[in-house]
Amino acid sequence: MSQHFDLIVIGAGMAGVAAAHKCAAQGWRVAIVDALPYGGTCALRGCDAKKILRRAAEVIDSARLMRGKGIDDADLSINWADLMKHKHGFTDPVPQNMEDGLTGDGVTTLHGHARFTGLRQLEINGLPYDADRFLVATGARPRPLEFPGHEHLIDSTDFLDLEELRARILFVGGGLISFEFAHVAARAGSSPVIVDRGERPLKGFDPDLVELLVDRSQQAGVELRRTTNIVDVQPSDGGYRVTLENAGSQDTIETDLVVHGAGRVAALADLALDAAGVECGERGIQVAGFLQSTTNPAVWAAGDSADTEGMPLTPVAVSEAKVAASNMLKGTATTPDYAGIPTAVFTIPELARVGVLESEARAAGIDLAVRYSDTSGWYSSYRIGETTAASKILIDQSNDQIVGAHLLGTEYAEMINTLGLAIKLGLTTRQLKSATAAYPTAGSDLGSML
């Protein structure tokens, strides 16, 4: 006999867990299922794990910047094995802690592969379940690649579990994953190469600041090859021979490791969504603005599983899941608020963005003032020896409100949160500049940037 629930959540990442807690707290009978350990990409295989590795790279880079300024870094290095042990000290307890929290709230925790068998039915490891509603929050997976030898690549999950960091690493794709991991690898003593088929990497970020970051990356030992395609990857002498094509000519690179950093797509292929009559595409399940499937009202989706205007970020996924849960509980049609949500590339230094790009603002016909500052000579940069830092603030002159903010610099990922709040609340630059910040802090630079 099939087990019945008010809600079955598919995917035990941060989004799915948030929705399960919310609905269980209102007395619903809730189940959650995942084939992987509970915790999802962010806590186990992404954001959190990555930033633990980045911390070691920050220490190395900070010491190098202060070379000749009071710090002797001659014997400083990253012990990769110890760093990975430190990472596991955070990630290993997560699945059980998360599952204990769910069961403590009365959520039934299930393990295995879920696949739909009908409009309101699914099976997990061959056992039948049915529910009044389903929330799909299964996240994303690496985008399939087609060149010969793609099966030799490792993905971001594998990289974050490497027992030993290899000396030569090639990253496929010029996005966040490649840049963030390459910056860690370079400070750990590897020689990373990023191969990007486009002219401009990190396309979602301000191009002027991206170019500054590319230069800084090269100084740190990260090589970028633009407008270059992977022809094939073949095993060679304990590593790999990668054939590249640029402007019609080919050459090869010998490397010890090839890492997939060429984007991700919604992880929906194994759910048999057709059996539930759920329309979906590469960007996720087709949903109305309030996150309900347009073709099966019993199914909702959030995060990377939903085709929405939200960025593929964990905070966005959690916000969407909470909105979806609230709409289910109350029978409402509330839509998520995406205003003022920042994002960052955690290179060293970090690159951050909130709001629109300059090109988008001009295309929208905004009466735009662009306030660009080279902050590399400011006290906050001088103090730490950093030579690359800049800001670009986009202001609508008709109302003195920020429509976009783009920052490259140490601790600027914290500062972008203030600018995101300003966008969300509609604060003017006059209001922001009237605030007195603790000094000297990176945040105290904000008034001068405006």
C-alpha positions in Angstrom: 0.0 0.0 0.0 1.2 3.5 -0.9 2.2 5.8 2.0 0.4 9.2 1.8 1.7 12.6 2.8 0.5 16.2 2.6 3.8 17.1 1.0 6.8 15.2 -0.3 9.9 17.3 -0.8 12.4 15.9 -3.4 15.9 17.1 -2.6 17.4 17.6 0.9 19.5 20.6 0.2 19.0 23.9 2.0 15.9 24.8 0.0 14.1 21.5 0.4 14.9 21.3 4.1 13.6 24.9 4.7 10.3 24.0 3.1 10.0 20.7 4.9 10.5 22.4 8.3 8.1 25.2 7.5 5.2 22.9 6.4 5.8 20.3 9.2 5.6 23.1 11.8 2.1 23.8 10.6 1.0 20.2 11.3 1.4 18.8 7.8 2.5 15.3 7.3 5.8 15.8 5.4 8.4 13.5 3.9 11.7 14.5 2.3 13.9 12.3 0.1 17.3 12.4 -1.4 19.6 9.9 -3.0 22.6 11.8 -1.7 23.5 12.7 1.9 21.3 15.4 3.4 22.7 18.9 3.1 22.8 19.5 -0.6 25.5 21.1 -2.8 26.0 24.3 -0.7 26.8 22.7 2.7 28.6 19.6 1.4 29.9 20.1 -2.1 29.8 23.8 -2.8 29.7 27.2 -1.1 30.7 26.3 2.5 33.3 23.7 1.6 34.8 25.9 -1.0 35.2 28.9 1.3 37.1 26.7 3.8 39.6 25.9 1.2 39.7 29.5 0.2 40.6 30.6 3.7 44.0 28.8 3.3 44.6 30.5 0.0 43.7 33.9 1.6 46.3 33.4 4.3 49.0 32.6 1.7 48.0 35.5 -0.5 47.8 37.9 2.5 51.3 37.0 3.6 52.7 37.4 0.1 51.2 40.8 -0.3 53.0 41.8 2.9 56.3 40.5 1.7 58.9 43.2 2.4 56.3 45.1 4.5 57.0 43.2 7.8 56.1 39.6 6.9 58.6 36.9 5.9 56.6 34.2 4.1 59.5 32.1 2.9 58.4 28.9 4.6 54.6 29.4 4.4 52.7 26.8 2.4 49.4 25.0 2.3 49.3 21.4 3.7 46.5 20.1 1.4 45.8 17.0 3.5 45.4 19.0 6.7 43.2 21.5 4.8 40.9 18.8 3.6 40.7 17.3 7.1 39.6 20.8 8.3 37.0 20.9 5.6 35.7 17.4 6.5 35.4 18.6 10.1 32.6 20.9 9.0 31.0 18.9 6.2 31.0 15.3 7.7 28.5 16.0 10.6 26.1 18.0 8.3 24.0 15.1 6.9 23.2 13.5 10.3 22.6 16.8 12.0 20.3 17.9 9.3 18.4 14.7 9.3 18.1 14.8 13.1 16.7 18.3 12.9 14.1 17.1 10.4 12.9 14.1 12.3 12.8 16.2 15.4 10.2 18.3 13.7 8.2 15.3 12.6 9.4 15.1 9.0 9.8 11.6 7.6 13.3 11.3 6.1 13.7 8.9 3.2 16.8 7.9 1.2 16.9 6.8 -2.4 16.0 7.8 -6.0 12.6 9.3 -6.4 10.7 9.0 -9.7 7.2 10.0 -10.6 4.7 7.3 -11.6 1.6 9.6 -11.9 0.3 13.0 -11.3 0.4 12.6 -7.5 2.4 9.4 -7.2 6.1 8.5 -7.1 8.2 5.6 -6.1 11.4 5.6 -4.1 13.6 2.5 -4.4 10.6 0.7 -5.9 8.2 1.6 -3.0 5.1 3.6 -3.8 4.2 7.0 -2.2 1.6 9.6 -2.9 1.0 13.1 -1.8 -1.3 16.1 -2.2 1.7 18.2 -3.2 5.4 17.9 -4.2 8.2 20.3 -4.0 11.1 19.6 -6.4 14.3 21.1 -5.1 16.9 18.8 -6.6 19.5 21.4 -7.5 21.8 21.3 -10.5 24.4 19.0 -12.0 27.4 19.7 -14.3 26.4 20.6 -17.9 26.9 17.6 -20.2 30.0 18.0 -22.4 30.3 16.5 -25.9 34.0 16.5 -26.8 35.9 13.2 -26.9 37.4 12.3 -23.6 34.9 14.3 -21.5 34.5 11.3 -19.3 38.0 11.9 -17.9 37.0 15.2 -16.3 36.3 15.6 -12.6 33.6 18.0 -11.4 33.5 20.5 -8.5 32.4 17.8 -6.1 35.4 15.7 -6.9 37.7 18.7 -6.7 36.5 19.4 -3.2 37.3 15.9 -2.1 40.8 15.6 -3.7 43.2 13.9 -1.3 46.1 15.4 -3.2 46.3 18.5 -5.2 48.0 17.9 -8.6 50.7 20.2 -9.9 49.0 21.0 -13.2 45.3 21.6 -13.5 43.2 22.6 -16.5 39.7 24.1 -15.8 37.1 23.9 -18.6 34.9 27.0 -18.7 35.4 30.6 -17.6 32.8 30.8 -14.9 32.7 31.0 -11.1 33.7 27.4 -10.4 36.9 27.6 -12.6 38.0 31.0 -11.3 37.4 30.2 -7.6 39.1 26.8 -7.7 42.0 28.1 -9.8 42.7 30.8 -7.3 42.9 28.3 -4.5 45.0 25.9 -6.6 47.5 28.7 -7.5 48.1 29.6 -3.9 48.5 25.9 -3.0 51.4 25.6 -5.5 49.6 24.3 -8.6 49.8 25.8 -12.1 46.2 26.3 -13.2 45.0 27.0 -16.7 41.4 28.2 -17.4 40.2 27.5 -20.9 37.2 29.6 -22.0 35.5 29.3 -25.3 34.3 33.0 -25.1 36.1 36.2 -25.3 34.9 37.4 -21.9 34.9 35.2 -18.8 32.5 35.7 -15.8 29.9 37.1 -18.1 27.5 38.0 -15.3 29.9 40.5 -13.8 31.0 44.0 -14.8 33.5 43.6 -17.7 35.8 46.4 -16.6 36.2 44.8 -13.1 36.5 41.3 -14.7 39.5 42.5 -16.7 41.2 43.8 -13.5 40.5 40.4 -11.9 42.0 38.6 -14.9 45.2 40.6 -14.6 45.3 39.9 -10.8 44.7 36.2 -11.5 47.7 36.1 -13.9 49.8 37.7 -11.3 48.8 35.0 -8.9 49.7 32.3 -11.4 46.4 31.6 -13.1 46.6 31.4 -16.9 43.5 32.3 -18.9 43.0 31.1 -22.5 40.2 32.9 -24.2 38.2 32.0 -27.4 39.6 28.5 -27.1 37.7 25.2 -27.5 38.5 21.8 -26.1 39.0 19.4 -29.0 39.6 16.3 -26.9 41.1 14.9 -23.7 43.2 11.8 -23.7 45.1 10.0 -20.9 48.9 10.5 -21.1 51.7 9.4 -18.8 49.7 9.5 -15.6 47.9 12.7 -16.6 46.1 14.0 -19.7 46.9 15.5 -23.1 44.3 18.2 -23.9 44.0 19.3 -27.5 42.9 22.9 -27.8 41.6 25.0 -30.8 42.0 28.7 -31.1 41.4 30.8 -34.3 41.6 27.7 -36.5 44.9 26.3 -35.1 45.4 23.5 -32.6 47.9 22.9 -29.8 48.1 20.6 -26.8 48.5 21.0 -23.1 49.9 18.3 -20.8 48.1 18.4 -17.5 47.6 16.2 -14.4 43.9 17.0 -13.9 41.0 18.4 -16.0 38.1 20.0 -14.0 34.6 20.7 -15.4 33.7 24.3 -14.7 31.6 24.9 -17.7 28.2 25.5 -16.0 25.4 23.5 -14.6 21.9 22.5 -15.5 18.8 21.5 -13.5 19.2 18.0 -12.1 15.8 16.7 -13.2 16.6 13.9 -15.7 16.0 11.0 -13.3 12.6 12.2 -11.9 10.4 10.9 -14.8 8.6 14.2 -14.8 6.7 13.2 -17.9 4.8 10.7 -15.8 3.5 13.5 -13.7 2.8 15.7 -16.7 5.4 18.3 -15.6 6.9 20.5 -18.3 10.6 21.3 -17.9 13.6 22.5 -19.8 17.3 23.0 -19.2 16.6 25.8 -16.8 14.2 23.8 -14.8 10.5 23.1 -14.3 8.2 25.6 -15.9 6.5 27.4 -13.1 4.2 30.3 -12.6 5.6 33.3 -10.8 4.4 31.8 -7.5 6.5 28.6 -8.2 3.7 26.2 -9.0 4.1 24.0 -12.1 2.2 25.4 -15.1 1.1 21.9 -16.1 0.5 20.0 -12.8 -0.9 22.0 -9.9 0.3 19.3 -7.4 4.0 20.1 -8.2 6.0 23.1 -7.1 9.7 23.8 -7.6 12.4 26.0 -6.2 16.1 26.9 -6.7 17.9 25.4 -9.7 14.9 23.1 -10.3 12.6 26.0 -11.2 12.8 28.1 -14.3 12.6 31.5 -12.6 14.3 34.9 -12.9 16.2 34.2 -9.7 20.0 33.7 -9.8 21.3 30.2 -9.1 22.3 31.0 -5.5 21.6 29.1 -2.3 19.9 32.1 -0.6 17.7 32.5 -3.6 16.7 28.8 -3.6 15.9 29.0 0.1 13.8 32.1 -0.3 11.9 30.5 -3.2 11.3 27.3 -1.2 9.9 29.3 1.7 7.6 31.3 -0.6 6.5 28.1 -2.3 5.8 26.5 1.1 3.9 29.6 2.3 1.8 29.5 -0.9 1.0 25.9 -0.4 0.0 26.4 3.2 -2.1 29.5 2.7 -3.4 28.9 -0.8 -1.8 32.2 -1.9 0.0 33.3 -5.0 2.9 35.3 -3.6 5.9 35.7 -5.9 9.5 35.9 -4.7 11.2 39.2 -4.3 14.5 39.2 -6.2 15.4 42.8 -5.6 18.8 43.6 -4.1 20.2 40.1 -4.0 24.0 40.2 -4.3 26.3 37.6 -5.7 30.1 37.1 -5.5 33.0 35.3 -7.1 35.2 34.3 -4.2 38.5 34.7 -6.0 41.3 36.6 -4.2 40.3 39.4 -4.1 36.6 38.8 -4.5 34.4 40.2 -7.2 30.8 41.1 -6.3 27.7 42.4 -7.9 24.2 43.5 -7.1 21.6 45.0 -9.4 22.0 45.5 -13.1 25.1 45.8 -15.3 26.0 49.1 -16.8 25.0 47.8 -20.3 21.6 46.7 -18.9 21.0 50.1 -17.2 21.8 52.0 -20.5 19.6 49.6 -22.5 16.7 50.3 -20.1 17.1 54.0 -20.7 18.0 54.9 -17.1 19.3 58.4 -16.5 22.5 56.9 -15.4 25.4 58.2 -13.4 28.4 55.9 -13.3 30.7 56.4 -10.3 33.9 54.5 -10.8 36.7 54.5 -8.3 40.1 52.9 -8.5 40.4 52.0 -4.8 43.8 50.2 -5.1 45.5 53.2 -3.5 43.0 53.8 -0.8 44.0 53.1 2.8 42.0 49.9 3.1 44.0 48.4 0.2 47.4 49.9 1.2 47.1 48.5 4.7 47.0 44.9 3.4 49.4 45.5 0.4 46.6 44.8 -2.2 47.2 46.5 -5.5 44.0 45.6 -7.3 40.7 47.1 -6.1 37.9 49.1 -7.8 34.3 49.9 -7.5 31.6 50.9 -10.0 28.3 52.2 -8.6 25.4 52.8 -11.0 22.9 55.5 -9.9 19.6 56.6 -11.4 19.9 60.4 -11.3 16.2 60.8 -11.4 15.7 59.5 -7.9 19.3 59.2 -6.5 18.9 55.5 -6.0 21.4 52.7 -6.8 20.4 50.4 -9.6 23.7 48.4 -9.7 26.9 48.1 -7.8 30.0 46.2 -8.8 33.0 45.8 -6.5 36.4 44.1 -6.7 38.5 44.1 -3.6 39.3 42.5 -0.2 36.2 42.3 2.0 34.1 43.8 -0.7 31.7 40.8 -0.6 30.6 42.1 2.8 30.2 45.6 1.5 28.0 44.4 -1.4 25.4 43.4 1.2 24.9 47.0 2.3 24.4 48.0 -1.3 21.9 45.2 -1.8 19.9 46.4 1.2 19.9 49.9 -0.3 18.5 48.6 -3.6 15.9 46.5 -1.8 14.7 49.3 0.4 15.1 52.1 -2.2 17.6 54.1 -0.1 19.2 57.1 -1.8 22.9 57.7 -2.0 22.3 60.8 0.1 20.9 58.5 2.9 23.7 56.1 2.6 26.4 58.8 2.8 24.7 60.2 5.9 25.5 57.1 7.8 28.7 57.0 9.9 30.7 53.8 9.6 33.2 52.3 12.0 36.7 53.4 10.9 39.0 52.2 9.6 37.0 49.4 7.9 36.3 48.4 4.3 32.7 49.5 4.9 33.9 53.0 5.7 35.0 53.4 2.0 31.4 53.2 0.9 30.6 56.9 1.3 33.6 57.8 -0.9 32.6 55.3 -3.6 29.2 57.0 -3.8 
